[in-house]
Amino acid sequence: MPHLSVFVACDKIIIDQSGVASLITLFGTITISLPPEAPELPVNAIVPKEWAVFTMWEWEPGDEKKKFMQHLEMRWPDGSVFLEKKDEIVKVPEKRMTQIVSPIAGFPVGQPGMIALNVSLESDGTTVFKARPIFVEVVHGPV
């Protein structure tokens, strides 16, 4: 079974011709500056921001004959689901690792607190691996 070696949220991912990924601006905290007189944001407010989640899976002997599906889930601070994406991952014979870039258009900012990103691996409809979540904090602050 492949194992997860990288799982990050970032502003941009550039993959060069040789397949090496550059991860630009890793997300830890997103601050939304609001003037004091601004109305409160709706709890489901989303800013138009392109960003991505990057994962890298390392293959083990015997994985080439198996089918795997990466399941990415993003949850608002209140625990409700903001986003779910599934990507098939396939072992390329001459490669030891597989990189997955999951582009996302829009970032949830309506609820201050911790946005949870979860990734798991499924095989034949069964979850075979679940990573510890990573978090991006959303802060509502003054201008």
CNS distance restraints for C-alpha pairs under 8 A (distance, minus, plus):
assign (resid   1 and name CA) (resid  59 and name CA) 6.78 0.50 0.50
assign (resid   1 and name CA) (resid  60 and name CA) 6.06 0.50 0.50
assign (resid   1 and name CA) (resid  62 and name CA) 7.88 0.50 0.50
assign (resid   1 and name CA) (resid  63 and name CA) 5.86 0.50 0.50
assign (resid   2 and name CA) (resid  57 and name CA) 5.83 0.50 0.50
assign (resid   2 and name CA) (resid  58 and name CA) 5.23 0.50 0.50
assign (resid   2 and name CA) (resid  59 and name CA) 4.35 0.50 0.50
assign (resid   2 and name CA) (resid  60 and name CA) 5.74 0.50 0.50
assign (resid   2 and name CA) (resid  63 and name CA) 6.98 0.50 0.50
assign (resid   3 and name CA) (resid  57 and name CA) 5.45 0.50 0.50
assign (resid   3 and name CA) (resid  58 and name CA) 5.32 0.50 0.50
assign (resid   3 and name CA) (resid  59 and name CA) 6.71 0.50 0.50
assign (resid   4 and name CA) (resid  55 and name CA) 7.25 0.50 0.50
assign (resid   4 and name CA) (resid  56 and name CA) 6.04 0.50 0.50
assign (resid   4 and name CA) (resid  57 and name CA) 4.61 0.50 0.50
assign (resid   4 and name CA) (resid  58 and name CA) 6.38 0.50 0.50
assign (resid   4 and name CA) (resid 131 and name CA) 7.79 0.50 0.50
assign (resid   5 and name CA) (resid  55 and name CA) 7.51 0.50 0.50
assign (resid   5 and name CA) (resid  56 and name CA) 5.63 0.50 0.50
assign (resid   5 and name CA) (resid  57 and name CA) 5.82 0.50 0.50
assign (resid   5 and name CA) (resid  58 and name CA) 6.61 0.50 0.50
assign (resid   6 and name CA) (resid  54 and name CA) 7.25 0.50 0.50
assign (resid   6 and name CA) (resid  55 and name CA) 5.13 0.50 0.50
assign (resid   6 and name CA) (resid  56 and name CA) 4.98 0.50 0.50
assign (resid   6 and name CA) (resid  57 and name CA) 7.30 0.50 0.50
assign (resid   7 and name CA) (resid  53 and name CA) 7.24 0.50 0.50
assign (resid   7 and name CA) (resid  54 and name CA) 5.73 0.50 0.50
assign (resid   7 and name CA) (resid  55 and name CA) 4.53 0.50 0.50
assign (resid   7 and name CA) (resid  56 and name CA) 6.85 0.50 0.50
assign (resid   7 and name CA) (resid 134 and name CA) 7.97 0.50 0.50
assign (resid   8 and name CA) (resid  26 and name CA) 6.98 0.50 0.50
assign (resid   8 and name CA) (resid  27 and name CA) 7.86 0.50 0.50
assign (resid   8 and name CA) (resid  53 and name CA) 5.70 0.50 0.50
assign (resid   8 and name CA) (resid  54 and name CA) 5.43 0.50 0.50
assign (resid   8 and name CA) (resid  55 and name CA) 6.73 0.50 0.50
assign (resid   8 and name CA) (resid 134 and name CA) 7.47 0.50 0.50
assign (resid   9 and name CA) (resid  26 and name CA) 5.90 0.50 0.50
assign (resid   9 and name CA) (resid  27 and name CA) 5.59 0.50 0.50
assign (resid   9 and name CA) (resid  51 and name CA) 7.67 0.50 0.50
assign (resid   9 and name CA) (resid  52 and name CA) 5.91 0.50 0.50
assign (resid   9 and name CA) (resid  53 and name CA) 4.43 0.50 0.50
assign (resid   9 and name CA) (resid  54 and name CA) 6.39 0.50 0.50
assign (resid  10 and name CA) (resid  23 and name CA) 6.60 0.50 0.50
assign (resid  10 and name CA) (resid  24 and name CA) 6.16 0.50 0.50
assign (resid  10 and name CA) (resid  25 and name CA) 5.43 0.50 0.50
assign (resid  10 and name CA) (resid  26 and name CA) 4.22 0.50 0.50
assign (resid  10 and name CA) (resid  27 and name CA) 5.19 0.50 0.50
assign (resid  10 and name CA) (resid  51 and name CA) 6.09 0.50 0.50
assign (resid  10 and name CA) (resid  52 and name CA) 5.66 0.50 0.50
assign (resid  10 and name CA) (resid  53 and name CA) 6.31 0.50 0.50
assign (resid  10 and name CA) (resid  54 and name CA) 7.66 0.50 0.50
assign (resid  11 and name CA) (resid  23 and name CA) 7.84 0.50 0.50
assign (resid  11 and name CA) (resid  24 and name CA) 5.80 0.50 0.50
assign (resid  11 and name CA) (resid  25 and name CA) 5.33 0.50 0.50
assign (resid  11 and name CA) (resid  26 and name CA) 6.51 0.50 0.50
assign (resid  11 and name CA) (resid  27 and name CA) 7.12 0.50 0.50
assign (resid  11 and name CA) (resid  50 and name CA) 7.25 0.50 0.50
assign (resid  11 and name CA) (resid  51 and name CA) 4.62 0.50 0.50
assign (resid  11 and name CA) (resid  52 and name CA) 6.36 0.50 0.50
assign (resid  12 and name CA) (resid  23 and name CA) 6.26 0.50 0.50
assign (resid  12 and name CA) (resid  24 and name CA) 5.06 0.50 0.50
assign (resid  12 and name CA) (resid  25 and name CA) 7.02 0.50 0.50
assign (resid  12 and name CA) (resid  51 and name CA) 5.83 0.50 0.50
assign (resid  12 and name CA) (resid  52 and name CA) 6.41 0.50 0.50
assign (resid  13 and name CA) (resid  21 and name CA) 6.62 0.50 0.50
assign (resid  13 and name CA) (resid  22 and name CA) 5.69 0.50 0.50
assign (resid  13 and name CA) (resid  23 and name CA) 4.86 0.50 0.50
assign (resid  13 and name CA) (resid  24 and name CA) 6.03 0.50 0.50
assign (resid  13 and name CA) (resid  52 and name CA) 7.21 0.50 0.50
assign (resid  13 and name CA) (resid  54 and name CA) 7.70 0.50 0.50
assign (resid  13 and name CA) (resid 101 and name CA) 7.59 0.50 0.50
assign (resid  14 and name CA) (resid  21 and name CA) 5.63 0.50 0.50
assign (resid  14 and name CA) (resid  22 and name CA) 5.08 0.50 0.50
assign (resid  14 and name CA) (resid  23 and name CA) 6.71 0.50 0.50
assign (resid  14 and name CA) (resid  24 and name CA) 7.86 0.50 0.50
assign (resid  15 and name CA) (resid  19 and name CA) 5.56 0.50 0.50
assign (resid  15 and name CA) (resid  20 and name CA) 5.41 0.50 0.50
assign (resid  15 and name CA) (resid  21 and name CA) 4.33 0.50 0.50
assign (resid  15 and name CA) (resid  22 and name CA) 6.23 0.50 0.50
assign (resid  16 and name CA) (resid  20 and name CA) 5.48 0.50 0.50
assign (resid  16 and name CA) (resid  21 and name CA) 6.58 0.50 0.50
assign (resid  27 and name CA) (resid 136 and name CA) 6.25 0.50 0.50
assign (resid  28 and name CA) (resid 135 and name CA) 7.07 0.50 0.50
assign (resid  28 and name CA) (resid 136 and name CA) 4.86 0.50 0.50
assign (resid  28 and name CA) (resid 137 and name CA) 6.21 0.50 0.50
assign (resid  29 and name CA) (resid 136 and name CA) 5.45 0.50 0.50
assign (resid  29 and name CA) (resid 137 and name CA) 4.52 0.50 0.50
assign (resid  29 and name CA) (resid 138 and name CA) 5.89 0.50 0.50
assign (resid  29 and name CA) (resid 139 and name CA) 7.19 0.50 0.50
assign (resid  30 and name CA) (resid 136 and name CA) 7.14 0.50 0.50
assign (resid  30 and name CA) (resid 137 and name CA) 6.09 0.50 0.50
assign (resid  30 and name CA) (resid 138 and name CA) 4.89 0.50 0.50
assign (resid  30 and name CA) (resid 139 and name CA) 6.17 0.50 0.50
assign (resid  31 and name CA) (resid 138 and name CA) 5.90 0.50 0.50
assign (resid  31 and name CA) (resid 139 and name CA) 4.66 0.50 0.50
assign (resid  31 and name CA) (resid 140 and name CA) 5.93 0.50 0.50
assign (resid  31 and name CA) (resid 141 and name CA) 6.63 0.50 0.50
assign (resid  32 and name CA) (resid 109 and name CA) 7.38 0.50 0.50
assign (resid  32 and name CA) (resid 138 and name CA) 7.41 0.50 0.50
assign (resid  32 and name CA) (resid 139 and name CA) 6.07 0.50 0.50
assign (resid  32 and name CA) (resid 140 and name CA) 4.91 0.50 0.50
assign (resid  32 and name CA) (resid 141 and name CA) 5.98 0.50 0.50
assign (resid  33 and name CA) (resid 140 and name CA) 6.11 0.50 0.50
assign (resid  33 and name CA) (resid 141 and name CA) 4.84 0.50 0.50
assign (resid  33 and name CA) (resid 142 and name CA) 5.10 0.50 0.50
assign (resid  33 and name CA) (resid 143 and name CA) 4.78 0.50 0.50
assign (resid  34 and name CA) (resid  38 and name CA) 6.29 0.50 0.50
assign (resid  34 and name CA) (resid 140 and name CA) 7.04 0.50 0.50
assign (resid  34 and name CA) (resid 141 and name CA) 6.13 0.50 0.50
assign (resid  34 and name CA) (resid 142 and name CA) 5.08 0.50 0.50
assign (resid  34 and name CA) (resid 143 and name CA) 5.37 0.50 0.50
assign (resid  35 and name CA) (resid 142 and name CA) 5.67 0.50 0.50
assign (resid  35 and name CA) (resid 143 and name CA) 5.26 0.50 0.50
assign (resid  36 and name CA) (resid 142 and name CA) 6.43 0.50 0.50
assign (resid  36 and name CA) (resid 143 and name CA) 7.74 0.50 0.50
assign (resid  41 and name CA) (resid  45 and name CA) 6.39 0.50 0.50
assign (resid  41 and name CA) (resid 110 and name CA) 5.59 0.50 0.50
assign (resid  42 and name CA) (resid 110 and name CA) 5.53 0.50 0.50
assign (resid  43 and name CA) (resid 109 and name CA) 7.87 0.50 0.50
assign (resid  43 and name CA) (resid 110 and name CA) 4.21 0.50 0.50
assign (resid  43 and name CA) (resid 111 and name CA) 5.30 0.50 0.50
assign (resid  44 and name CA) (resid 108 and name CA) 6.96 0.50 0.50
assign (resid  44 and name CA) (resid 109 and name CA) 7.44 0.50 0.50
assign (resid  44 and name CA) (resid 110 and name CA) 5.02 0.50 0.50
assign (resid  44 and name CA) (resid 111 and name CA) 7.24 0.50 0.50
assign (resid  45 and name CA) (resid 108 and name CA) 6.05 0.50 0.50
assign (resid  45 and name CA) (resid 109 and name CA) 5.62 0.50 0.50
assign (resid  45 and name CA) (resid 110 and name CA) 4.22 0.50 0.50
assign (resid  45 and name CA) (resid 111 and name CA) 7.85 0.50 0.50
assign (resid  46 and name CA) (resid 106 and name CA) 5.89 0.50 0.50
assign (resid  46 and name CA) (resid 107 and name CA) 5.27 0.50 0.50
assign (resid  46 and name CA) (resid 108 and name CA) 4.33 0.50 0.50
assign (resid  46 and name CA) (resid 109 and name CA) 5.45 0.50 0.50
assign (resid  46 and name CA) (resid 110 and name CA) 6.54 0.50 0.50
assign (resid  47 and name CA) (resid 106 and name CA) 5.41 0.50 0.50
assign (resid  47 and name CA) (resid 107 and name CA) 5.33 0.50 0.50
assign (resid  47 and name CA) (resid 108 and name CA) 6.53 0.50 0.50
assign (resid  47 and name CA) (resid 109 and name CA) 6.72 0.50 0.50
assign (resid  48 and name CA) (resid 105 and name CA) 6.57 0.50 0.50
assign (resid  48 and name CA) (resid 106 and name CA) 4.46 0.50 0.50
assign (resid  48 and name CA) (resid 107 and name CA) 6.64 0.50 0.50
assign (resid  49 and name CA) (resid 105 and name CA) 5.76 0.50 0.50
assign (resid  49 and name CA) (resid 106 and name CA) 4.53 0.50 0.50
assign (resid  49 and name CA) (resid 107 and name CA) 5.87 0.50 0.50
assign (resid  50 and name CA) (resid 103 and name CA) 7.20 0.50 0.50
assign (resid  50 and name CA) (resid 104 and name CA) 5.83 0.50 0.50
assign (resid  50 and name CA) (resid 105 and name CA) 4.54 0.50 0.50
assign (resid  50 and name CA) (resid 106 and name CA) 5.89 0.50 0.50
assign (resid  50 and name CA) (resid 107 and name CA) 7.77 0.50 0.50
assign (resid  51 and name CA) (resid 103 and name CA) 5.96 0.50 0.50
assign (resid  51 and name CA) (resid 104 and name CA) 5.45 0.50 0.50
assign (resid  51 and name CA) (resid 105 and name CA) 6.58 0.50 0.50
assign (resid  51 and name CA) (resid 106 and name CA) 7.63 0.50 0.50
assign (resid  51 and name CA) (resid 107 and name CA) 8.00 0.50 0.50
assign (resid  52 and name CA) (resid 101 and name CA) 6.56 0.50 0.50
assign (resid  52 and name CA) (resid 102 and name CA) 5.37 0.50 0.50
assign (resid  52 and name CA) (resid 103 and name CA) 4.25 0.50 0.50
assign (resid  52 and name CA) (resid 104 and name CA) 5.41 0.50 0.50
assign (resid  53 and name CA) (resid 101 and name CA) 5.99 0.50 0.50
assign (resid  53 and name CA) (resid 102 and name CA) 5.12 0.50 0.50
assign (resid  53 and name CA) (resid 103 and name CA) 6.55 0.50 0.50
assign (resid  53 and name CA) (resid 104 and name CA) 7.76 0.50 0.50
assign (resid  54 and name CA) (resid  99 and name CA) 7.24 0.50 0.50
assign (resid  54 and name CA) (resid 100 and name CA) 5.78 0.50 0.50
assign (resid  54 and name CA) (resid 101 and name CA) 4.80 0.50 0.50
assign (resid  54 and name CA) (resid 102 and name CA) 6.35 0.50 0.50
assign (resid  55 and name CA) (resid  99 and name CA) 5.77 0.50 0.50
assign (resid  55 and name CA) (resid 100 and name CA) 5.22 0.50 0.50
assign (resid  55 and name CA) (resid 101 and name CA) 6.72 0.50 0.50
assign (resid  56 and name CA) (resid  97 and name CA) 6.67 0.50 0.50
assign (resid  56 and name CA) (resid  98 and name CA) 5.62 0.50 0.50
assign (resid  56 and name CA) (resid  99 and name CA) 4.35 0.50 0.50
assign (resid  56 and name CA) (resid 100 and name CA) 6.26 0.50 0.50
assign (resid  57 and name CA) (resid  97 and name CA) 5.48 0.50 0.50
assign (resid  57 and name CA) (resid  98 and name CA) 5.24 0.50 0.50
assign (resid  57 and name CA) (resid  99 and name CA) 6.44 0.50 0.50
assign (resid  58 and name CA) (resid  96 and name CA) 6.06 0.50 0.50
assign (resid  58 and name CA) (resid  97 and name CA) 4.41 0.50 0.50
assign (resid  58 and name CA) (resid  98 and name CA) 6.61 0.50 0.50
assign (resid  59 and name CA) (resid  63 and name CA) 6.41 0.50 0.50
assign (resid  59 and name CA) (resid  91 and name CA) 7.24 0.50 0.50
assign (resid  59 and name CA) (resid  96 and name CA) 5.68 0.50 0.50
assign (resid  59 and name CA) (resid  97 and name CA) 5.80 0.50 0.50
assign (resid  59 and name CA) (resid  98 and name CA) 7.78 0.50 0.50
assign (resid  62 and name CA) (resid  66 and name CA) 7.74 0.50 0.50
assign (resid  63 and name CA) (resid  91 and name CA) 7.09 0.50 0.50
assign (resid  64 and name CA) (resid  90 and name CA) 7.52 0.50 0.50
assign (resid  64 and name CA) (resid  91 and name CA) 5.38 0.50 0.50
assign (resid  64 and name CA) (resid  92 and name CA) 7.68 0.50 0.50
assign (resid  64 and name CA) (resid  93 and name CA) 7.23 0.50 0.50
assign (resid  66 and name CA) (resid 123 and name CA) 7.62 0.50 0.50
assign (resid  67 and name CA) (resid  88 and name CA) 7.64 0.50 0.50
assign (resid  67 and name CA) (resid  89 and name CA) 7.22 0.50 0.50
assign (resid  67 and name CA) (resid  90 and name CA) 6.70 0.50 0.50
assign (resid  67 and name CA) (resid 123 and name CA) 6.02 0.50 0.50
assign (resid  67 and name CA) (resid 124 and name CA) 7.22 0.50 0.50
assign (resid  68 and name CA) (resid  88 and name CA) 5.94 0.50 0.50
assign (resid  68 and name CA) (resid  89 and name CA) 5.51 0.50 0.50
assign (resid  68 and name CA) (resid  90 and name CA) 6.93 0.50 0.50
assign (resid  68 and name CA) (resid 121 and name CA) 6.62 0.50 0.50
assign (resid  68 and name CA) (resid 122 and name CA) 5.55 0.50 0.50
assign (resid  68 and name CA) (resid 123 and name CA) 4.76 0.50 0.50
assign (resid  68 and name CA) (resid 124 and name CA) 7.49 0.50 0.50
assign (resid  69 and name CA) (resid  86 and name CA) 6.43 0.50 0.50
assign (resid  69 and name CA) (resid  87 and name CA) 5.55 0.50 0.50
assign (resid  69 and name CA) (resid  88 and name CA) 4.32 0.50 0.50
assign (resid  69 and name CA) (resid  89 and name CA) 5.75 0.50 0.50
assign (resid  69 and name CA) (resid 121 and name CA) 5.72 0.50 0.50
assign (resid  69 and name CA) (resid 122 and name CA) 5.02 0.50 0.50
assign (resid  69 and name CA) (resid 123 and name CA) 6.39 0.50 0.50
assign (resid  70 and name CA) (resid  86 and name CA) 5.50 0.50 0.50
assign (resid  70 and name CA) (resid  87 and name CA) 5.11 0.50 0.50
assign (resid  70 and name CA) (resid  88 and name CA) 6.11 0.50 0.50
assign (resid  70 and name CA) (resid  89 and name CA) 6.74 0.50 0.50
assign (resid  70 and name CA) (resid 119 and name CA) 6.91 0.50 0.50
assign (resid  70 and name CA) (resid 120 and name CA) 5.86 0.50 0.50
assign (resid  70 and name CA) (resid 121 and name CA) 4.71 0.50 0.50
assign (resid  70 and name CA) (resid 122 and name CA) 6.35 0.50 0.50
assign (resid  71 and name CA) (resid  84 and name CA) 7.18 0.50 0.50
assign (resid  71 and name CA) (resid  85 and name CA) 5.87 0.50 0.50
assign (resid  71 and name CA) (resid  86 and name CA) 4.58 0.50 0.50
assign (resid  71 and name CA) (resid  87 and name CA) 6.67 0.50 0.50
assign (resid  71 and name CA) (resid 119 and name CA) 5.57 0.50 0.50
assign (resid  71 and name CA) (resid 120 and name CA) 5.21 0.50 0.50
assign (resid  71 and name CA) (resid 121 and name CA) 6.13 0.50 0.50
assign (resid  71 and name CA) (resid 122 and name CA) 7.33 0.50 0.50
assign (resid  72 and name CA) (resid  83 and name CA) 7.91 0.50 0.50
assign (resid  72 and name CA) (resid  84 and name CA) 5.60 0.50 0.50
assign (resid  72 and name CA) (resid  85 and name CA) 5.10 0.50 0.50
assign (resid  72 and name CA) (resid  86 and name CA) 6.24 0.50 0.50
assign (resid  72 and name CA) (resid 117 and name CA) 7.26 0.50 0.50
assign (resid  72 and name CA) (resid 118 and name CA) 5.80 0.50 0.50
assign (resid  72 and name CA) (resid 119 and name CA) 4.59 0.50 0.50
assign (resid  72 and name CA) (resid 120 and name CA) 6.72 0.50 0.50
assign (resid  73 and name CA) (resid  81 and name CA) 7.25 0.50 0.50
assign (resid  73 and name CA) (resid  82 and name CA) 7.69 0.50 0.50
assign (resid  73 and name CA) (resid  83 and name CA) 5.65 0.50 0.50
assign (resid  73 and name CA) (resid  84 and name CA) 4.48 0.50 0.50
assign (resid  73 and name CA) (resid  85 and name CA) 6.56 0.50 0.50
assign (resid  73 and name CA) (resid 117 and name CA) 5.81 0.50 0.50
assign (resid  73 and name CA) (resid 118 and name CA) 5.09 0.50 0.50
assign (resid  73 and name CA) (resid 119 and name CA) 6.35 0.50 0.50
assign (resid  74 and name CA) (resid  81 and name CA) 6.05 0.50 0.50
assign (resid  74 and name CA) (resid  82 and name CA) 5.47 0.50 0.50
assign (resid  74 and name CA) (resid  83 and name CA) 5.04 0.50 0.50
assign (resid  74 and name CA) (resid  84 and name CA) 6.47 0.50 0.50
assign (resid  74 and name CA) (resid 115 and name CA) 7.03 0.50 0.50
assign (resid  74 and name CA) (resid 116 and name CA) 5.67 0.50 0.50
assign (resid  74 and name CA) (resid 117 and name CA) 4.57 0.50 0.50
assign (resid  74 and name CA) (resid 118 and name CA) 6.31 0.50 0.50
assign (resid  75 and name CA) (resid  79 and name CA) 5.46 0.50 0.50
assign (resid  75 and name CA) (resid  80 and name CA) 5.46 0.50 0.50
assign (resid  75 and name CA) (resid  81 and name CA) 4.43 0.50 0.50
assign (resid  75 and name CA) (resid  82 and name CA) 5.16 0.50 0.50
assign (resid  75 and name CA) (resid  83 and name CA) 7.02 0.50 0.50
assign (resid  75 and name CA) (resid 115 and name CA) 5.75 0.50 0.50
assign (resid  75 and name CA) (resid 116 and name CA) 5.14 0.50 0.50
assign (resid  75 and name CA) (resid 117 and name CA) 6.56 0.50 0.50
assign (resid  76 and name CA) (resid  80 and name CA) 5.47 0.50 0.50
assign (resid  76 and name CA) (resid  81 and name CA) 6.26 0.50 0.50
assign (resid  76 and name CA) (resid  82 and name CA) 6.02 0.50 0.50
assign (resid  76 and name CA) (resid 108 and name CA) 7.35 0.50 0.50
assign (resid  76 and name CA) (resid 111 and name CA) 7.09 0.50 0.50
assign (resid  76 and name CA) (resid 114 and name CA) 7.34 0.50 0.50
assign (resid  76 and name CA) (resid 115 and name CA) 5.15 0.50 0.50
assign (resid  76 and name CA) (resid 116 and name CA) 6.84 0.50 0.50
assign (resid  77 and name CA) (resid 111 and name CA) 6.38 0.50 0.50
assign (resid  77 and name CA) (resid 112 and name CA) 7.03 0.50 0.50
assign (resid  77 and name CA) (resid 113 and name CA) 5.37 0.50 0.50
assign (resid  77 and name CA) (resid 114 and name CA) 5.10 0.50 0.50
assign (resid  77 and name CA) (resid 115 and name CA) 5.25 0.50 0.50
assign (resid  77 and name CA) (resid 116 and name CA) 7.25 0.50 0.50
assign (resid  78 and name CA) (resid 111 and name CA) 7.76 0.50 0.50
assign (resid  82 and name CA) (resid 108 and name CA) 7.67 0.50 0.50
assign (resid  89 and name CA) (resid  98 and name CA) 7.31 0.50 0.50
assign (resid  89 and name CA) (resid 100 and name CA) 7.94 0.50 0.50
assign (resid  90 and name CA) (resid  98 and name CA) 7.56 0.50 0.50
assign (resid  91 and name CA) (resid  95 and name CA) 7.20 0.50 0.50
assign (resid  91 and name CA) (resid  97 and name CA) 7.71 0.50 0.50
assign (resid  91 and name CA) (resid  98 and name CA) 6.92 0.50 0.50
assign (resid  92 and name CA) (resid  96 and name CA) 7.93 0.50 0.50
assign (resid  92 and name CA) (resid  98 and name CA) 7.79 0.50 0.50
assign (resid 109 and name CA) (resid 138 and name CA) 6.30 0.50 0.50
assign (resid 111 and name CA) (resid 138 and name CA) 7.24 0.50 0.50
assign (resid 112 and name CA) (resid 137 and name CA) 7.42 0.50 0.50
assign (resid 112 and name CA) (resid 138 and name CA) 4.89 0.50 0.50
assign (resid 112 and name CA) (resid 139 and name CA) 5.23 0.50 0.50
assign (resid 112 and name CA) (resid 140 and name CA) 6.07 0.50 0.50
assign (resid 113 and name CA) (resid 137 and name CA) 5.43 0.50 0.50
assign (resid 113 and name CA) (resid 138 and name CA) 5.18 0.50 0.50
assign (resid 113 and name CA) (resid 139 and name CA) 6.57 0.50 0.50
assign (resid 114 and name CA) (resid 135 and name CA) 5.89 0.50 0.50
assign (resid 114 and name CA) (resid 136 and name CA) 5.66 0.50 0.50
assign (resid 114 and name CA) (resid 137 and name CA) 4.39 0.50 0.50
assign (resid 114 and name CA) (resid 138 and name CA) 6.22 0.50 0.50
assign (resid 115 and name CA) (resid 135 and name CA) 5.45 0.50 0.50
assign (resid 115 and name CA) (resid 136 and name CA) 5.13 0.50 0.50
assign (resid 115 and name CA) (resid 137 and name CA) 6.01 0.50 0.50
assign (resid 115 and name CA) (resid 138 and name CA) 7.12 0.50 0.50
assign (resid 116 and name CA) (resid 133 and name CA) 6.17 0.50 0.50
assign (resid 116 and name CA) (resid 134 and name CA) 5.94 0.50 0.50
assign (resid 116 and name CA) (resid 135 and name CA) 4.72 0.50 0.50
assign (resid 116 and name CA) (resid 136 and name CA) 6.75 0.50 0.50
assign (resid 117 and name CA) (resid 133 and name CA) 5.42 0.50 0.50
assign (resid 117 and name CA) (resid 134 and name CA) 5.26 0.50 0.50
assign (resid 117 and name CA) (resid 135 and name CA) 6.06 0.50 0.50
assign (resid 118 and name CA) (resid 130 and name CA) 7.81 0.50 0.50
assign (resid 118 and name CA) (resid 131 and name CA) 6.73 0.50 0.50
assign (resid 118 and name CA) (resid 132 and name CA) 7.02 0.50 0.50
assign (resid 118 and name CA) (resid 133 and name CA) 4.72 0.50 0.50
assign (resid 118 and name CA) (resid 134 and name CA) 6.76 0.50 0.50
assign (resid 119 and name CA) (resid 130 and name CA) 6.24 0.50 0.50
assign (resid 119 and name CA) (resid 131 and name CA) 5.73 0.50 0.50
assign (resid 119 and name CA) (resid 132 and name CA) 7.93 0.50 0.50
assign (resid 119 and name CA) (resid 133 and name CA) 7.19 0.50 0.50
assign (resid 120 and name CA) (resid 127 and name CA) 6.84 0.50 0.50
assign (resid 120 and name CA) (resid 128 and name CA) 7.64 0.50 0.50
assign (resid 120 and name CA) (resid 129 and name CA) 5.44 0.50 0.50
assign (resid 120 and name CA) (resid 130 and name CA) 4.22 0.50 0.50
assign (resid 120 and name CA) (resid 131 and name CA) 5.97 0.50 0.50
assign (resid 121 and name CA) (resid 127 and name CA) 5.74 0.50 0.50
assign (resid 121 and name CA) (resid 128 and name CA) 5.74 0.50 0.50
assign (resid 121 and name CA) (resid 129 and name CA) 5.04 0.50 0.50
assign (resid 121 and name CA) (resid 130 and name CA) 6.46 0.50 0.50
assign (resid 122 and name CA) (resid 126 and name CA) 5.21 0.50 0.50
assign (resid 122 and name CA) (resid 127 and name CA) 4.25 0.50 0.50
assign (resid 122 and name CA) (resid 128 and name CA) 5.46 0.50 0.50
assign (resid 122 and name CA) (resid 129 and name CA) 7.08 0.50 0.50
assign (resid 123 and name CA) (resid 127 and name CA) 6.47 0.50 0.50
assign (resid 123 and name CA) (resid 128 and name CA) 6.52 0.50 0.50
